[in-house]
Amino acid sequence: MGTKYLWKNSKQTVLDSVESLQYIVRKNETLTCTVSQDSFCDANCIYKIKISDTPKIFIPNVISPNEDGNNDYLEIYGNQHQLLLLQIFDRWGNRIYSTTDPLGKWDGLVNNQKVNPGTYVWLIRYIDLRDNKEKVLNGDVTVVRE
């Protein structure tokens, strides 16, 4: 007979009977997997899934724009947003870079000149695709040069 798997959601609805489950969760939910081995013993695994209220956006805090293919750009990563604006400011508050390109990224250059190593402030405006609202995030990035 072998090993059997039974997946259920919070409402005790049977989802599948496979070892590995792919399931789209849209709200906080608990999934249970019951594993049976030749009807001799059962084991239950409980997975509590919490959906975050903030979109998963990752923006690096260090870049090394030396064209080695690693961390050469300040890029915005994630799949729950649409970028409207990316701006970079120097330590005196001067805007040194700005783009409205949805795929925009900064290469550590200003007017085709390398910026000095140091810390720069970024600001992004984006649309959160889960609620279609415009939001703003800011932070800093350190430019490292060898």
Secondary structure as UniProt FT lines:
FT   STRAND          3..8
FT   TURN            10..11
FT   STRAND          14..16
FT   STRAND          29..37
FT   TURN            38..40
FT   STRAND          41..49
FT   STRAND          62..63
FT   STRAND          81..89
FT   TURN            91..92
FT   STRAND          95..99
FT   TURN            102..103
FT   STRAND          109..110
FT   TURN            111..112
FT   STRAND          113..114
FT   STRAND          118..128
FT   TURN            129..132
FT   STRAND          133..143
//
